Every structure is written in C-alpha cells, then in structure tokens.
Amino acid sequence: MSKLWQKGYSVNEQVERYEAAQNSVLDARLVRHDVWGNLAHIAMLRKIGILTPEEHQQLHEALCTILELNEQQQFTIQPSDEDVHTSIENFLAAKTGAAGKKIHMARSRNDQVLVDMRLYSKEQLHLVGQKLLALAHSLLIFARKYEEIPMPGYTHMQRAMLSSVGLWAGSFAESLLDDEKLLSASYELADQSPLGSAAGYGVPIGIDRQYVSDLLGFDHVQNNVIYVQNSRGKVEAAIVQALTQIMLDLSKLAQDTLLYTTVEYGFFRVPKELCTGSSIMPQKRNLGVMELVRARAQTMLAYQQQILGIITGLPSGYNMDYQETKLPFMEALDLVQDALDICKLVVDNITVNTERAVAACTFELFAADRAYDMAKEANMPFRDAYRIVGAEVIAQLERNIPFPVESQVQLLKRLQARSHLGASGNLGLEKTQQHLQQAKEAWAERENAFTQAIQLLVGGTFVEE
C-alpha cells in the first residue's frame, strides 16, 4: 500500500521497520479515534465546498464501515502502512476512489495523530476518573464501618499517638479526591482541538477549525498552530504527572496494607483468595498484588521521566521524537487503571481485627494526652508539662514497668475527645462524601457530552443541508 508521503521511491526496509513497526502496533488502539477525526474533517471539507454532498456521503459510509470492522477486530494496520492514518486513507481511496484521495486536504498526519491522542486521552481519563472515585467510595465505606475502632498512629515507624481505622481510611479517600482535581486539570489540557494546525503552520485556505472542534465535542480550539505541535508530549506529560500522584497514594495505601496485615501487626485480615503462596513454605499467604502496586508506582515515575526526557529541548515544530511518547503514555494509562481496580478489590475485602488493633493502643500513646491534661489542669506551660511527662515515661520504660491497658470503651472516649475538624472524633466524612459526589457528577457530565458528540458525528445528524 502507498504511504501518504510517497514520492516514487521505496524506503530502505530496515529504516521502515525502525520507524514504523512499534507505532503500527500501538495505533491499533486508535482506529476509532482516527475515524472520528476523519468524520469531523470531511464534514468541514463539505461545509467549505471541497467535498460534494455525494462525496461526503460516500466517505461517511466508508468510515462507518471501518468502525464496524474495527469492532469485529477485522481492521488491521500493517507495518507497511506505517500508521493508522495511512491504513484508513488507503481504505477510503480503495472504497471511494477520488473522494478518498481528497480527504487529506488541509491537514497533516501531525494534527491527525494529535487529535487521535486527545480523543484517546479524554476517553481513557473518563475511565481513570470513574475508577479513582470508585476506590474513594470504597475507602469512605470502610472508614464509616470502622470509624470508632482505635489503632496506633505512627511516626518514624514507631507508635506515636492514638489514631483510628476510620481516620486512616478517610485520609486516603481525601487524598484521592485531591488527585481527582489534578486529573481534571489535565483533562482540560486534552479537551482542546488541534485539527487545522496541519504541520504546525496552518493552511492557505479558509478552513473552519471551530466547526471541527464542536463536532468532536472538544471544549475549544487550541489556538496557535505552532503551539499545537509543540504541545504534543506536554499534554501527555501533564496527564501522566496526575497519574503519578494517584500512584504515589496507592503505593502508600499498599505499604500500609502490607504492614497491617502482617502477623506482627495483625490489624487487618485479608481473605486467602487475594493471596498467593510460596513454592517452598507451605504456610505462606502473600498479598503480592499490593507489592506490585507499590513497585508499579516506580514504573509510573519512569514513564513520567521518559516522556519529559523525550520532549525536553526539542526545537519548535514537529519532530519524530514525539512518536516515542505514545508507548509510555498508553502504558501509564493502563497501569493506573489496573492499580485502582486491584486496590478497590483489596479494600472491599479486607476486614479489621478489632482485638489486635485495640491491644496495640498501649498507654505510651497517651503521653501527649497526659501533657495536655497537666498543662490545662495546672495552668502550666505545655513545654514544662512535656518535660515532666517525658521524665515519667522514660523512667517507666527504662525500669520495664508495664503501662496500664485501657479498654475499647476508654479508647473510644479518647478518640471522641479529639473533636476538632478532621480529627478522629470529627472525621468529616459527610463533607468528603459531598466532594466525591460533586466529582462524580462532573465526570459524568464530561463523559455524556463527549459520548453525545461522537454519537451525533457517527450518525451524521450534524450535517447542514
């Protein structure tokens, strides 16, 4: 099949493999996105008189055929085609003749791949947003269920002050909702149409970029045509930076879960169905999935650095280096979705061993409580009370004198005494739930607007007679 740049000679086969082999495999994910871009482009070409109504109808039908073939996994991209754009254009030329050869008027593969990646980004971010909010919801349920179960809080990996299971779980729900804000900000960057920038310098005919943007459901047109090309990789990097923040939270969730399910801690129980075993130790139940979540946070950091490294220092305009951002970007989106799913599975299935959590709340956790009580009751400076209590505790520890044990009822009273906003006696879960609901509605609105635009585009009901 001919290439879009073909000028009467054959490229060296080794060069062709090096440039196109990986790209053609990745582009299999972008078939429907490229079709959508083509549908909007031909509608615009018809609008400005480049295509006749008959040619437009032929092309529209052929493009819908590609959608059907792709749905049936029967539309393939050959390495000899280089990319999805060439495969589709060759298909259209074979099906519609002269009309198919007109389709490349007023555009370049450069803005084609950009619109494909923007549409792919939006579609994938809808999924990431849903999965993130689903995990936040599970954490809120977990926090409510175990809101009044005391457990130690740690600093420097040592028991520090009284905490609760609800406080712990609620912290991750809130953190994910902050990540959602970053995800939404990166979505806004992707929600701008690059079509019409061509190779980065526009075209000398009166195209209608706004019309194409509206048909594809973008929020607005990305204005400066040079910046459109320069933004390739930049938008992907911004998205992956948001995904990195998610993975940082998931890595901490994974680490805590791994610690709290050990025999030494024993605060949480995990069903055996979520664990794998050892080839030599019959007793082992390993929560390997959370170890992989922890490790894959590092992989996400590598994807972020890979994309940023590729685009750093490039001159303005298109450079083939940009092609190398596609693989880490797609893999980053896959990775975060898998991690969110597996973390939700674990959170939905772990239970709390209340007896072990309560037993771990030994009396030294309340040294600061005693200093606060002393400062209030004796009206002395906190620093003086701190020194007095510190001397008492150190002496008791050095003489190995056991501290008194408090009941769960007593511990609950201590939790409730921490009544200020955000503490264990006032978790503010209702406010977090409100934020979660608002985020769900925002993502549903984005997805509905996108879906409706694409349905109208494919259905052809937008055509002005």
C-alpha positions as CSV (number, residue, x, y, z in Angstrom):
1,M,0.0,0.0,0.0
2,S,1.2,3.5,-0.7
3,K,2.4,5.8,2.1
4,L,0.9,9.3,2.5
5,W,4.3,10.8,1.7
6,Q,5.1,8.5,-1.2
7,K,7.1,10.2,-4.0
8,G,8.2,7.5,-6.4
9,Y,10.8,5.6,-4.4
10,S,10.9,2.8,-1.8
11,V,12.4,3.4,1.6
12,N,15.0,1.1,3.0
13,E,13.3,-1.8,4.7
14,Q,15.5,-1.5,7.8
15,V,14.6,2.2,8.1
16,E,10.9,1.4,7.6
17,R,11.0,-1.2,10.4
18,Y,12.8,1.0,12.8
19,E,10.5,3.9,12.3
20,A,7.1,2.2,12.0
21,A,6.9,-1.3,13.5
22,Q,6.1,-0.3,17.1
23,N,4.0,2.6,16.0
24,S,1.7,0.5,13.8
25,V,1.0,-1.9,16.8
26,L,0.1,1.0,19.1
27,D,-2.1,2.6,16.5
28,A,-4.4,-0.4,16.6
29,R,-5.8,1.3,19.7
30,L,-6.5,4.5,17.8
31,V,-8.6,3.3,14.9
32,R,-12.0,4.6,16.1
33,H,-10.4,7.8,17.3
34,D,-8.9,8.4,13.8
35,V,-12.2,7.6,12.2
36,W,-13.9,10.2,14.4
37,G,-11.4,12.8,13.4
38,N,-11.9,11.9,9.8
39,L,-15.7,12.2,10.1
40,A,-15.3,15.7,11.5
41,H,-12.8,16.7,8.9
42,I,-14.9,15.5,5.9
43,A,-17.9,17.3,7.3
44,M,-15.8,20.5,7.4
45,L,-14.5,19.9,3.9
46,R,-18.0,19.6,2.7
47,K,-19.0,22.7,4.6
48,I,-16.4,24.8,2.8
49,G,-17.1,23.3,-0.6
50,I,-14.1,21.0,-1.0
51,L,-16.3,17.9,-1.0
52,T,-19.6,17.5,-2.7
53,P,-22.5,16.1,-0.7
54,E,-22.2,12.9,-2.7
55,E,-18.5,12.5,-1.9
56,H,-19.1,13.3,1.7
57,Q,-21.8,10.6,1.9
58,Q,-19.5,8.1,0.3
59,L,-16.7,8.8,2.7
60,H,-19.0,8.9,5.7
61,E,-20.4,5.4,4.9
62,A,-16.9,4.0,4.3
63,L,-15.6,5.4,7.6
64,C,-18.6,3.8,9.4
65,T,-17.6,0.6,7.7
66,I,-14.2,0.9,9.3
67,L,-15.8,1.3,12.7
68,E,-17.8,-1.9,12.2
69,L,-14.7,-3.8,11.0
70,N,-12.7,-2.5,14.0
71,E,-15.5,-3.6,16.3
72,Q,-15.2,-7.0,14.9
73,Q,-11.4,-6.9,15.1
74,Q,-11.1,-7.2,11.3
75,F,-9.5,-3.8,10.5
76,T,-5.7,-4.3,10.8
77,I,-2.8,-1.9,10.5
78,Q,0.1,-3.3,8.6
79,P,3.7,-2.2,9.4
80,S,4.0,-1.3,5.7
81,D,1.2,1.3,6.2
82,E,3.3,3.0,8.9
83,D,0.3,4.2,11.0
84,V,-3.5,4.2,11.4
85,H,-3.8,7.4,9.3
86,T,-2.3,5.7,6.2
87,S,-4.3,2.5,6.7
88,I,-7.6,4.4,6.9
89,E,-6.8,6.7,4.0
90,N,-5.8,3.8,1.8
91,F,-9.0,2.0,2.7
92,L,-11.0,5.1,1.7
93,A,-9.2,5.6,-1.5
94,A,-9.9,1.9,-2.4
95,K,-13.5,2.2,-1.5
96,T,-14.4,5.7,-2.8
97,G,-11.8,6.5,-5.4
98,A,-11.3,10.2,-6.0
99,A,-13.2,11.2,-2.8
100,G,-10.8,9.2,-0.7
101,K,-7.9,11.0,-2.2
102,K,-9.4,14.4,-1.3
103,I,-9.6,13.6,2.4
104,H,-6.1,14.8,3.2
105,M,-6.8,18.3,2.0
106,A,-6.0,20.9,4.7
107,R,-4.4,18.6,7.2
108,S,-1.2,16.7,8.1
109,R,-0.5,13.5,9.9
110,N,0.9,15.7,12.6
111,D,-2.5,17.1,13.6
112,Q,-4.2,13.8,12.8
113,V,-2.1,12.0,15.5
114,L,-2.7,14.9,17.9
115,V,-6.4,14.7,17.6
116,D,-6.3,10.9,17.9
117,M,-4.3,11.2,21.1
118,R,-6.5,13.9,22.5
119,L,-9.6,11.8,21.9
120,Y,-7.9,8.7,23.3
121,S,-6.8,10.7,26.3
122,K,-10.3,12.0,27.1
123,E,-11.8,8.6,26.7
124,Q,-9.2,7.0,29.0
125,L,-9.4,9.7,31.6
126,H,-13.2,9.1,31.9
127,L,-12.3,5.6,32.9
128,V,-9.5,6.6,35.2
129,G,-11.8,9.2,36.9
130,Q,-14.5,6.5,37.4
131,K,-12.1,4.0,38.9
132,L,-10.5,6.6,41.1
133,L,-13.8,7.7,42.5
134,A,-14.9,4.1,43.0
135,L,-11.9,3.5,45.1
136,A,-12.5,6.7,47.1
137,H,-16.1,5.5,47.7
138,S,-14.9,2.1,48.9
139,L,-12.5,3.8,51.3
140,L,-15.3,6.0,52.7
141,I,-17.4,2.9,53.3
142,F,-14.5,1.3,55.1
143,A,-13.9,4.5,57.1
144,R,-17.6,4.6,58.2
145,K,-17.7,1.0,59.1
146,Y,-14.6,1.1,61.3
147,E,-14.9,4.8,62.3
148,E,-14.7,4.0,66.0
149,I,-12.1,1.3,66.0
150,P,-8.9,2.7,67.7
151,M,-5.5,1.9,66.3
152,P,-2.0,3.3,66.8
153,G,-0.8,6.2,64.7
154,Y,2.9,6.0,63.7
155,T,5.7,8.5,63.2
156,H,9.3,7.3,62.3
157,M,7.8,3.8,62.1
158,Q,7.2,3.9,65.9
159,R,4.0,4.0,67.8
160,A,3.2,7.7,68.3
161,M,-0.4,8.8,69.2
162,L,-3.9,7.4,69.2
163,S,-5.5,7.1,65.8
164,S,-8.4,5.1,64.3
165,V,-9.2,2.9,61.4
166,G,-11.7,5.5,60.2
167,L,-9.1,8.3,60.3
168,W,-6.6,6.1,58.3
169,A,-9.1,5.1,55.6
170,G,-10.6,8.6,55.4
171,S,-7.1,10.1,54.8
172,F,-6.8,8.1,51.5
173,A,-10.2,9.0,50.4
174,E,-9.5,12.7,50.7
175,S,-6.1,12.3,49.1
176,L,-7.6,10.6,46.0
177,L,-10.1,13.5,45.8
178,D,-7.2,15.9,45.6
179,D,-5.7,13.7,42.9
180,E,-9.0,14.0,41.0
181,K,-8.5,17.7,40.9
182,L,-5.2,17.2,39.2
183,L,-6.8,14.7,36.8
184,S,-9.5,17.2,35.9
185,A,-6.9,19.9,35.3
186,S,-5.0,17.6,32.9
187,Y,-8.3,16.7,31.2
188,E,-8.8,20.4,30.4
189,L,-5.5,20.4,28.6
190,A,-6.6,17.5,26.5
191,D,-10.0,19.0,25.9
192,Q,-8.9,21.3,23.1
193,S,-9.0,20.5,19.4
194,P,-5.7,20.5,17.4
195,L,-7.2,19.9,14.0
196,G,-6.4,22.6,11.4
197,S,-2.9,23.2,12.6
198,A,-1.7,20.9,9.8
199,A,2.1,20.6,10.1
200,G,2.2,23.4,12.6
201,Y,1.9,26.4,10.3
202,G,-1.8,26.3,9.2
203,V,-3.0,26.1,5.6
204,P,-3.7,28.7,3.0
205,I,-7.4,28.1,2.7
206,G,-10.4,29.1,4.8
207,I,-11.0,26.0,6.9
208,D,-13.4,26.1,9.9
209,R,-11.5,24.9,12.9
210,Q,-14.3,25.7,15.4
211,Y,-16.8,23.6,13.4
212,V,-14.5,20.6,13.6
213,S,-13.9,21.2,17.3
214,D,-17.6,21.3,18.0
215,L,-18.3,18.2,16.1
216,L,-15.7,16.2,18.1
217,G,-17.0,17.5,21.4
218,F,-13.9,19.5,22.4
219,D,-14.3,22.4,24.8
220,H,-12.5,24.8,22.5
221,V,-9.9,25.0,19.7
222,Q,-6.3,25.1,20.6
223,N,-5.3,28.4,19.0
224,N,-1.7,28.9,18.0
225,V,-0.8,26.4,15.3
226,I,2.9,26.2,16.3
227,Y,2.0,25.6,19.9
228,V,-0.4,22.9,18.8
229,Q,2.5,20.9,17.6
230,N,4.8,21.9,20.5
231,S,2.1,20.7,22.9
232,R,2.5,17.1,21.8
233,G,4.1,15.3,24.7
234,K,3.5,18.2,27.0
235,V,-0.2,17.4,27.4
236,E,0.6,13.7,27.8
237,A,3.3,14.5,30.4
238,A,0.7,16.6,32.4
239,I,-1.7,13.7,32.4
240,V,1.0,11.2,33.5
241,Q,2.0,13.6,36.2
242,A,-1.5,13.5,37.5
243,L,-1.4,9.7,37.3
244,T,1.8,9.7,39.2
245,Q,0.2,11.5,42.1
246,I,-2.5,8.8,42.1
247,M,0.1,6.0,42.1
248,L,2.0,7.7,44.9
249,D,-1.1,7.5,47.1
250,L,-1.7,3.9,46.0
251,S,1.9,3.0,46.9
252,K,1.4,4.3,50.4
253,L,-2.0,2.5,50.7
254,A,-0.3,-0.7,49.5
255,Q,2.6,-0.3,52.0
256,D,0.2,0.3,55.0
257,T,-1.9,-2.6,54.0
258,L,1.1,-4.9,53.7
259,L,2.3,-3.8,57.2
260,Y,-1.1,-4.0,58.9
261,T,-1.8,-7.5,57.5
262,T,1.4,-9.0,58.8
263,V,1.4,-11.3,61.8
264,E,3.4,-8.7,63.8
265,Y,0.7,-6.0,63.3
266,G,-2.4,-8.0,62.6
267,F,-4.8,-5.1,62.4
268,F,-6.3,-6.2,59.1
269,R,-7.3,-9.6,57.8
270,V,-7.2,-10.3,54.1
271,P,-9.1,-13.3,52.5
272,K,-6.9,-16.1,51.2
273,E,-8.4,-15.7,47.8
274,L,-6.5,-12.5,47.3
275,C,-3.2,-14.1,48.3
276,T,-0.6,-16.2,46.5
277,G,1.7,-18.7,48.1
278,S,5.3,-19.8,48.3
279,S,7.0,-22.6,46.3
280,I,8.8,-23.8,49.5
281,M,6.9,-22.5,52.5
282,P,3.5,-24.2,52.8
283,Q,2.1,-21.7,55.3
284,K,2.7,-18.5,53.3
285,R,-0.1,-16.2,52.2
286,N,1.4,-13.3,50.3
287,L,-0.6,-10.2,49.4
288,G,1.5,-9.9,46.2
289,V,-0.9,-7.7,44.4
290,M,-0.1,-4.8,46.8
291,E,3.6,-5.4,46.5
292,L,3.1,-4.9,42.7
293,V,1.1,-1.7,43.2
294,R,4.0,-0.4,45.4
295,A,6.5,-1.4,42.7
296,R,4.5,0.0,39.8
297,A,4.4,3.4,41.3
298,Q,8.1,3.4,40.5
299,T,7.2,2.3,36.9
300,M,4.8,5.3,36.7
301,L,7.6,7.6,37.8
302,A,9.8,6.2,35.0
303,Y,7.0,6.8,32.4
304,Q,6.8,10.4,33.5
305,Q,10.5,10.9,33.3
306,Q,10.6,9.1,29.9
307,I,8.1,11.4,28.4
308,L,9.6,14.6,29.9
309,G,13.0,13.5,28.7
310,I,11.9,12.9,25.2
311,I,10.3,16.3,24.7
312,T,12.9,18.4,26.6
313,G,14.9,20.7,24.4
314,L,13.2,19.9,21.1
315,P,13.1,22.7,18.6
316,S,9.7,24.2,17.7
317,G,7.6,22.3,15.1
318,Y,7.1,18.6,14.6
319,N,9.9,16.1,15.4
320,M,9.7,12.4,15.2
321,D,10.9,12.2,18.8
322,Y,7.2,12.8,19.7
323,Q,6.3,9.4,18.4
324,E,8.3,7.9,21.3
325,T,5.9,9.4,23.9
326,K,3.0,7.2,22.7
327,L,4.1,3.9,24.3
328,P,4.8,5.2,27.8
329,F,1.7,7.3,27.7
330,M,-0.6,4.4,26.8
331,E,1.1,2.1,29.3
332,A,0.8,4.7,32.1
333,L,-3.0,4.9,31.5
334,D,-3.2,1.1,31.5
335,L,-1.1,0.8,34.7
336,V,-3.1,3.3,36.8
337,Q,-6.4,1.7,35.9
338,D,-5.2,-1.8,36.8
339,A,-3.8,-0.4,40.1
340,L,-7.0,1.4,41.0
341,D,-9.0,-1.8,40.3
342,I,-6.8,-4.0,42.4
343,C,-6.7,-1.6,45.3
344,K,-10.5,-1.4,45.3
345,L,-10.7,-5.2,45.3
346,V,-8.4,-5.3,48.4
347,V,-10.2,-2.5,50.3
348,D,-13.6,-4.1,49.6
349,N,-12.4,-7.4,51.0
350,I,-10.2,-6.7,54.0
351,T,-11.6,-6.7,57.5
352,V,-10.4,-5.2,60.8
353,N,-9.1,-7.4,63.7
354,T,-10.5,-5.1,66.4
355,E,-8.9,-7.1,69.2
356,R,-5.4,-6.7,67.8
357,A,-5.9,-3.0,66.9
358,V,-7.2,-2.2,70.4
359,A,-4.4,-4.2,72.1
360,A,-1.8,-2.2,70.1
361,C,-3.0,1.0,71.7
362,T,-0.7,0.8,74.6
363,F,-0.5,3.5,77.2
364,E,2.6,5.3,75.9
365,L,0.4,6.6,73.1
366,F,-1.2,8.9,75.6
367,A,1.9,10.6,76.9
368,A,1.0,13.7,74.9
369,D,-2.6,13.4,76.2
370,R,-1.2,13.5,79.8
371,A,0.9,16.5,79.0
372,Y,-2.1,18.3,77.6
373,D,-4.2,17.5,80.6
374,M,-1.4,18.6,83.0
375,A,-1.0,21.9,81.2
376,K,-4.7,22.6,81.3
377,E,-5.4,21.4,84.9
378,A,-2.3,23.0,86.5
379,N,-2.3,26.1,84.2
380,M,1.4,25.5,83.3
381,P,3.2,25.9,80.0
382,F,2.9,22.9,77.7
383,R,6.7,22.7,77.4
384,D,7.0,22.3,81.2
385,A,4.3,19.6,81.2
386,Y,6.0,17.9,78.3
387,R,9.3,17.6,80.3
388,I,7.6,16.3,83.4
389,V,5.7,13.6,81.5
390,G,8.7,12.8,79.4
391,A,10.8,12.1,82.5
392,E,8.0,9.9,83.9
393,V,7.6,7.9,80.7
394,I,11.4,7.4,80.2
395,A,11.8,6.2,83.8
396,Q,9.0,3.8,83.5
397,L,10.3,2.4,80.2
398,E,13.9,2.1,81.5
399,R,12.7,0.1,84.5
400,N,10.5,-2.1,82.3
401,I,7.4,-1.2,84.3
402,P,4.3,-2.2,82.3
403,F,1.9,0.6,81.3
404,P,-1.8,0.2,82.2
405,V,-4.1,-1.2,79.5
406,E,-7.3,0.7,78.5
407,S,-10.5,-0.9,77.4
408,Q,-12.0,-0.2,74.0
409,V,-14.6,2.0,75.7
410,Q,-11.9,4.1,77.3
411,L,-10.1,4.3,74.0
412,L,-13.3,5.4,72.3
413,K,-13.6,8.3,74.8
414,R,-10.1,9.3,73.9
415,L,-11.0,9.3,70.2
416,Q,-14.1,11.3,70.7
417,A,-12.1,13.9,72.7
418,R,-10.2,14.7,69.5
419,S,-13.2,16.6,68.4
420,H,-11.7,19.3,66.2
421,L,-12.3,19.3,62.5
422,G,-10.6,16.4,60.8
423,A,-9.5,14.5,63.9
424,S,-10.7,11.0,65.0
425,G,-13.7,12.4,66.8
426,N,-14.8,14.5,63.9
427,L,-13.8,12.9,60.7
428,G,-15.9,15.0,58.4
429,L,-16.8,12.0,56.2
430,E,-20.0,13.7,55.1
431,K,-18.0,16.6,53.6
432,T,-15.8,14.1,51.9
433,Q,-18.8,12.3,50.5
434,Q,-20.2,15.6,49.2
435,H,-16.9,16.3,47.4
436,L,-17.0,12.8,46.0
437,Q,-20.5,13.2,44.7
438,Q,-19.6,16.6,43.0
439,A,-16.6,14.9,41.3
440,K,-18.8,12.0,40.1
441,E,-21.3,14.5,38.6
442,A,-18.5,16.5,36.9
443,W,-17.0,13.4,35.3
444,A,-20.4,12.1,34.2
445,E,-21.2,15.4,32.6
446,R,-17.8,15.3,30.7
447,E,-18.4,11.7,29.5
448,N,-22.0,12.4,28.5
449,A,-21.0,15.5,26.4
450,F,-18.2,13.5,24.8
451,T,-20.4,10.5,24.1
452,Q,-23.3,12.5,22.6
453,A,-21.0,14.5,20.3
454,I,-19.4,11.3,19.0
455,Q,-22.8,9.6,18.5
456,L,-24.1,12.6,16.5
457,L,-20.9,12.7,14.5
458,V,-21.1,9.0,13.6
459,G,-24.8,9.2,13.0
460,G,-24.3,12.1,10.6
461,T,-27.2,14.1,12.1
462,F,-25.0,17.2,12.3
463,V,-24.8,17.7,8.5
464,E,-26.2,21.1,7.4
465,E,-28.4,20.7,4.3
